[in-house]
Amino acid sequence: KKTLATIGDLHAAMGDDKAFLITYDTVSGAWRSYLGASNKGSASDVAITDDLGIITVRTAATDALTLSLKGNALGTADGSSITLKKGKNLVGVPLKDSRIATVGDLLSLEEVDATSAIVSDAGTFKVLTALDKGQGSDIAITGGQSFIIISKADADPVAITGDAWDN
């Protein structure tokens, strides 16, 4: 039983020295890459927060890595939120919210003023907009998935309520 509080903790739990984890700092506008134990305690070893998006890159051509995570829902008993800053945001959906089944649903929320989202789908990246909602191009949201959302402006936190992801 382990608590994963930082990117370094997650990397260690993965047990893959060739993998690296990428996050985005909206305040500084910098992408941060955690490349392994030598980055423990560095600027790239950020705290795992409710809406932090993480891109995982594995450089070794090996079998798929399956990491089973079990824990409490992110956020509080009252729910959680996604905070968007003007420009690029790398976020995840912290709870399974009944209003948000697809990326189109997320981008269509009244509180979200975004131009687009970049989403990984079957090994490729796709750019989606709110117009993709309900279309064949829309992509279902699952727990542990991250999105690059391009926001038009700083926004108030988007309230997210629901249950913990279980997938």
C-alpha positions as CSV (number, residue, x, y, z in Angstrom):
1,K,0.0,0.0,0.0
2,K,1.5,3.3,-1.1
3,T,0.4,6.9,-1.2
4,L,1.2,8.6,-4.5
5,A,1.6,12.3,-3.6
6,T,4.1,13.5,-6.3
7,I,5.0,12.7,-9.9
8,G,8.1,11.0,-8.5
9,D,6.0,8.7,-6.4
10,L,4.0,7.7,-9.5
11,H,7.1,7.2,-11.6
12,A,8.5,4.9,-8.9
13,A,5.3,2.9,-8.7
14,M,5.4,2.4,-12.4
15,G,8.7,0.6,-12.1
16,D,9.9,1.6,-15.6
17,D,13.2,3.5,-15.6
18,K,12.8,4.3,-19.3
19,A,9.4,6.0,-18.9
20,F,9.0,9.7,-18.3
21,L,6.0,11.8,-17.1
22,I,5.1,15.2,-18.5
23,T,3.0,17.9,-16.7
24,Y,2.3,21.5,-17.6
25,D,2.7,24.5,-15.3
26,T,0.1,27.1,-16.4
27,V,1.6,29.8,-14.2
28,S,5.1,29.7,-15.8
29,G,3.9,28.3,-19.2
30,A,6.4,25.5,-18.9
31,W,6.2,21.8,-19.7
32,R,7.9,19.7,-17.1
33,S,9.4,16.3,-17.7
34,Y,10.1,13.9,-14.9
35,L,12.8,11.6,-16.3
36,G,13.5,9.3,-13.3
37,A,14.9,9.2,-9.8
38,S,17.5,11.9,-10.5
39,N,14.5,14.3,-10.8
40,K,13.2,13.5,-7.3
41,G,12.6,16.8,-5.5
42,S,13.2,18.9,-8.6
43,A,10.8,21.4,-10.2
44,S,9.3,18.5,-12.3
45,D,8.5,16.5,-9.2
46,V,5.2,18.3,-8.6
47,A,2.4,17.4,-6.3
48,I,-0.4,15.3,-7.8
49,T,-3.5,17.5,-7.5
50,D,-7.2,16.9,-8.3
51,D,-7.1,18.2,-11.9
52,L,-3.4,17.6,-12.8
53,G,-3.0,16.0,-16.2
54,I,-0.1,13.7,-16.7
55,I,1.2,12.5,-20.1
56,T,3.1,9.2,-19.8
57,V,5.8,8.3,-22.4
58,R,7.5,5.0,-22.5
59,T,10.5,4.8,-24.7
60,A,11.2,1.1,-24.5
61,A,9.5,-1.1,-27.0
62,T,8.3,-3.6,-24.4
63,D,5.0,-5.0,-23.3
64,A,2.3,-2.7,-22.2
65,L,2.5,-1.5,-18.6
66,T,-0.5,-2.0,-16.5
67,L,-0.6,-0.1,-13.2
68,S,-3.6,-0.8,-11.0
69,L,-4.5,2.2,-8.8
70,K,-7.1,2.2,-6.1
71,G,-8.0,5.0,-3.8
72,N,-10.4,7.6,-2.8
73,A,-12.1,10.0,-5.1
74,L,-10.0,13.1,-5.9
75,G,-11.3,16.3,-4.2
76,T,-13.5,16.5,-1.1
77,A,-16.8,15.1,-0.1
78,D,-18.4,18.2,-1.8
79,G,-16.7,17.4,-5.1
80,S,-13.7,18.8,-7.0
81,S,-12.9,21.2,-9.8
82,I,-10.9,21.9,-12.9
83,T,-9.1,25.2,-13.1
84,L,-8.4,26.6,-16.5
85,K,-5.9,29.4,-17.3
86,K,-5.8,31.3,-20.5
87,G,-3.8,29.3,-23.1
88,K,-2.7,25.7,-22.6
89,N,-3.9,23.5,-19.7
90,L,-3.1,19.9,-19.1
91,V,-5.9,18.5,-17.0
92,G,-7.7,15.4,-16.0
93,V,-11.4,14.9,-14.9
94,P,-11.1,14.1,-11.2
95,L,-14.5,12.4,-10.7
96,K,-17.0,10.5,-12.9
97,D,-19.4,13.4,-13.4
98,S,-22.7,12.4,-15.0
99,R,-22.7,15.6,-17.1
100,I,-19.3,14.7,-18.7
101,A,-19.2,11.4,-20.7
102,T,-17.2,12.7,-23.6
103,V,-14.7,15.4,-24.5
104,G,-17.4,17.3,-26.4
105,D,-19.5,17.3,-23.2
106,L,-16.6,18.8,-21.2
107,L,-15.9,21.5,-23.8
108,S,-19.7,22.3,-23.9
109,L,-20.0,23.1,-20.2
110,E,-21.1,26.7,-19.8
111,E,-18.1,27.4,-17.5
112,V,-15.6,26.2,-20.0
113,D,-14.5,28.8,-22.5
114,A,-12.1,26.8,-24.6
115,T,-11.3,26.7,-28.3
116,S,-10.3,23.0,-28.4
117,A,-8.9,20.0,-26.6
118,I,-6.0,17.8,-27.8
119,V,-6.7,14.2,-26.8
120,S,-4.8,10.9,-27.2
121,D,-7.0,8.3,-28.9
122,A,-5.6,4.9,-30.0
123,G,-2.1,6.1,-30.1
124,T,-2.7,9.3,-32.1
125,F,-3.6,12.8,-31.0
126,K,-6.8,14.4,-32.1
127,V,-8.0,18.0,-31.8
128,L,-11.6,18.3,-30.7
129,T,-14.0,21.2,-30.2
130,A,-17.4,21.6,-28.6
131,L,-18.8,21.1,-32.1
132,D,-17.7,17.4,-31.9
133,K,-20.2,16.8,-29.1
134,G,-22.3,13.8,-30.1
135,Q,-20.5,13.3,-33.4
136,G,-18.5,10.3,-34.4
137,S,-15.3,12.2,-33.7
138,D,-16.2,12.7,-30.1
139,I,-14.2,10.7,-27.6
140,A,-15.4,9.0,-24.3
141,I,-13.7,10.2,-21.1
142,T,-12.3,7.5,-18.8
143,G,-10.5,7.8,-15.5
144,G,-6.8,8.6,-15.7
145,Q,-7.1,10.3,-19.0
146,S,-5.5,13.7,-19.6
147,F,-6.4,16.5,-22.1
148,I,-4.6,19.6,-23.3
149,I,-7.3,22.2,-23.2
150,I,-6.8,25.5,-24.9
151,S,-8.7,28.1,-22.9
152,K,-9.7,31.6,-24.2
153,A,-9.3,33.2,-20.8
154,D,-8.6,32.5,-17.1
155,A,-11.8,31.0,-15.7
156,D,-13.4,30.3,-12.4
157,P,-12.9,26.7,-11.3
158,V,-15.3,24.3,-13.0
159,A,-17.2,22.3,-10.4
160,I,-16.9,18.5,-10.8
161,T,-19.1,16.2,-8.8
162,G,-19.6,12.5,-8.9
163,D,-18.0,9.2,-7.9
164,A,-14.4,8.0,-8.0
165,W,-13.4,6.5,-11.3
166,D,-13.4,2.7,-11.4
167,N,-11.9,1.4,-14.6
